[in-house]
Every structure is written in C-alpha cells, then in structure tokens.
Amino acid sequence: MKHVSVLKSEVLDQFSYLKGKAGIFVDGTLGMAGHSLSLENISDKLKIIGIDADEEALGLVKKELSVSKHSKNFILVHNNFKSIKKILVELNIEKIDGALLDLGVSSMQLDQKDRGFSFQDSTQLLDMRMDQTRDLTAAKILNFYKENQLSQIIFNYGEEKFARIIAKNIIEFRKKTPITTIHLLLNILDISIPKSVQMRSKTHFATKTFQALRIEVNGELDGLDQAIKDFASVLRPGGRLAVISFHSLEDRIVKKTFSFLAHPCQCPSEMPCICGLVPEIKILTKKPIIPSAEETTNNPRSRSAKLRVLEKISNTTNK
Ligand SMILES: C[S@@+](CC[C@H](N)C(=O)[O-])C[C@H]1O[C@@H](n2cnc3c(N)ncnc32)[C@H](O)[C@@H]1O
C-alpha cells in the first residue's frame, strides 16, 4: 500500500532546526510514515512518536519498520492525536521538540476497497471509519440520524447546497430499504442533484456528501482547535508544529487557532490589559505554503493542501 506524502520537502525544511539533534518528535497522523521516515534525513537521533487512529495503518508501518534500521527510533501509538497530553503523560514525556499533523485520510485508506471512503467501488459498505474500533459508521448516520441532522451535516461539512433535498430523499429511501452500500447512496445523490449541476461540476456529484459523512463519522473537526492548543502547550521553546489541511473547513480552524495563540489577549485596545494572556507562539507562515504545480500534477490529491507552521516562543502556557 502506498501513500505519497504531501509537501514533503516543504515540511522537512520547517524542521531543519533539528539537524543532527537528539529530541522528541510527534507525528500525530503517522499514516504510512512517509513524513516521519524522511525526518531521518535530518537526524537519526530523533525519537519519533507515531500516532494513528487506524490500527491497520499502524500494523503496516510496524511491518515495514521491522526490516528497517530506523525501528528503534519509533514508538507507535494507536490513539487519536487529540489525546496528545494523555499520550505524553503515559510515555512519561513532558516536552517535545516538534510535531506534525497531516490531516484527513491517506491514499492507503482511500484506495482500500473495503473501507468505504471512496465511491469508486460502489459495491462496498458505507463504513468510513479511520478507527475501526469505534461504533459510528456512515451507514449508521444514513439510517438513524434525523432529517434535519442529515441536512445540517451535509450542508455544514460538505458545503453542499442540495443538502435539504438529499436529506429528504435519504429519509424516503430508508423507509423502504436500509442504506448500506455506496451504490445505494450514489442513487439517492443522483436523483437529488440536478443533472445540469452534475454536468457543470468539476468534481463528482458525490464528493461533497462523502466529505461530510467522513467528517461526521470521524469527528474530524471536533476539538481540532483544542488539539492544536495542546500541541502548542507541550512544545519546547523554539519547537514547531506544522499542520497540513485539505479543505477550507479544516484550514479555517487551523488559521483561527494559530491566530488566537499568537494574540490571546482579547482586551479592548483602548484599555489596559486585564487578562494577562501572553502570546505563546509566533506564526511562521503568514500565508499557507501550498504544493508546487509539479506536485499537483504528479499527485492530484495534493491539490487542496495547505501547510501552516507555528513556533513556540515562551515557556509559559496560558490557562
Ligand atoms: C494524510 S494521512 C498521513 C500520511 C503521512 N503523513 C505519510 O506521509 O504517510 C492521515 C493519517 O492520519 C490518521 N488520522 C487522521 N486524523 C487522526 C486523528 N485525529 N488521530 C489520529 N490519527 C488520525 C489517518 O488514519 C491517516 O492514517
């Protein structure tokens, strides 16, 4: 199984301060470890904590590492990166020297036919879980959520303007048959989205609804802001957090949270500060770093990627 890491050299550049150093690096979204393994080019003395919600992905990396000289540098953790503080406590680690969050799903997950992430194989079940030990699947959402919940999810997380009619048709359809396969969902979407709109659109008519369901199944946006704050709080001064996002909803949260951490004091500018909150970080990417034309040609999945980087500047962490 292959995953082509996005913005690889741009990410490595951001961590060049670790050159030749010993230190602790957290890869919160290990995937196929593409970014993490390339960190070895910067320093082979780094201890890399590789977190992934997907046990299958971790299993594949473990297998690859077992025949690699780098295996001793890695600690693999099956968890959600949102539990970073707890994970570090359990590993008896207080501070880290760098961290990466490469959000979303990997090509491995998208290409695996039995995971239900992609609508290319329509016979598959509607699963979409990154963490298969959890209960909520896309099929459960489609068969048990109320009409207004479905409509809101599809509108908010998919930015799909036909969300209402899609939700209405889902309810009508499931009165007759449970919606279990990708094929059934594609039929519902096909009758809900006007043909003229489908023809004009640059993307497949199911793209937005699939994105919405995936975000809901995996709670991708819930607590992302707090996770970024937690990562910032455990960085050593001078340490950096790099975040790659793949859609505007994610990027908005990353941008807003970075901005809050860089300017936490919200006291009116004409009054003296009474909150006492001080910046913990500086933002290194005023504008996000995006893939080159060459990268997007070679790897179309990188098209929407945005890399934002912050650097810890102080030892203090605002409560
Ligand atoms: C885009 S891939 C990362 C690819 C990796 N950087 C590489 O180069 O191989 C994202 C990975 O992060 C995992 N993931 C996404 N959100 C997560 C979360 N909140 N906690 C832990 N893992 C997560 C997914 O299961 C997937 O394997």
The ligand as a Tripos MOL2 file, in Angstrom:
@<TRIPOS>MOLECULE
LIG
   27    29     1     0     0
SMALL
NO_CHARGES

@<TRIPOS>ATOM
      1 C1         -2.9360   12.1350    5.3140 C.3       1 LIG1
      2 S1         -2.5830   10.6900    6.2240 S.3       1 LIG1
      3 C2         -0.9620   10.9440    6.8220 C.3       1 LIG1
      4 C3          0.1160   10.4930    5.8850 C.3       1 LIG1
      5 C4          1.5160   10.5680    6.4260 C.3       1 LIG1
      6 N1          1.8960   11.9130    6.7650 N.3       1 LIG1
      7 C5          2.5110    9.9820    5.4250 C.2       1 LIG1
      8 O1          3.3040   10.7310    4.8670 O.co2     1 LIG1
      9 O2          2.4920    8.7650    5.2070 O.co2     1 LIG1
     10 C6         -3.5220   10.9180    7.6770 C.3       1 LIG1
     11 C7         -3.4240    9.7590    8.6600 C.3       1 LIG1
     12 O3         -3.8050   10.2960    9.9270 O.3       1 LIG1
     13 C8         -4.7410    9.4890   10.5560 C.3       1 LIG1
     14 N2         -5.5910   10.3880   11.3330 N.ar      1 LIG1
     15 C9         -6.4280   11.3440   10.8810 C.ar      1 LIG1
     16 N3         -6.9970   12.0050   11.9050 N.ar      1 LIG1
     17 C10        -6.4770   11.4550   13.0490 C.ar      1 LIG1
     18 C11        -6.6460   11.7110   14.4270 C.ar      1 LIG1
     19 N4         -7.4820   12.6710   14.8750 N.pl3     1 LIG1
     20 N5         -5.9190   10.9980   15.3050 N.ar      1 LIG1
     21 C12        -5.0470   10.0420   14.8950 C.ar      1 LIG1
     22 N6         -4.8740    9.7300   13.5850 N.ar      1 LIG1
     23 C13        -5.5700   10.4370   12.6750 C.ar      1 LIG1
     24 C14        -5.4580    8.7340    9.4460 C.3       1 LIG1
     25 O4         -5.9230    7.4890    9.9230 O.3       1 LIG1
     26 C15        -4.3680    8.5980    8.3810 C.3       1 LIG1
     27 O5         -3.6680    7.3880    8.5260 O.3       1 LIG1
@<TRIPOS>BOND
     1     1     2 1
     2     2     3 1
     3     2    10 1
     4     3     4 1
     5     4     5 1
     6     5     6 1
     7     5     7 1
     8     7     8 2
     9     7     9 1
    10    10    11 1
    11    11    12 1
    12    11    26 1
    13    12    13 1
    14    13    14 1
    15    13    24 1
    16    14    15 ar
    17    14    23 ar
    18    15    16 ar
    19    16    17 ar
    20    17    18 ar
    21    17    23 ar
    22    18    19 1
    23    18    20 ar
    24    20    21 ar
    25    21    22 ar
    26    22    23 ar
    27    24    25 1
    28    24    26 1
    29    26    27 1
@<TRIPOS>SUBSTRUCTURE
     1 LIG1         1 GROUP 0 **** ****
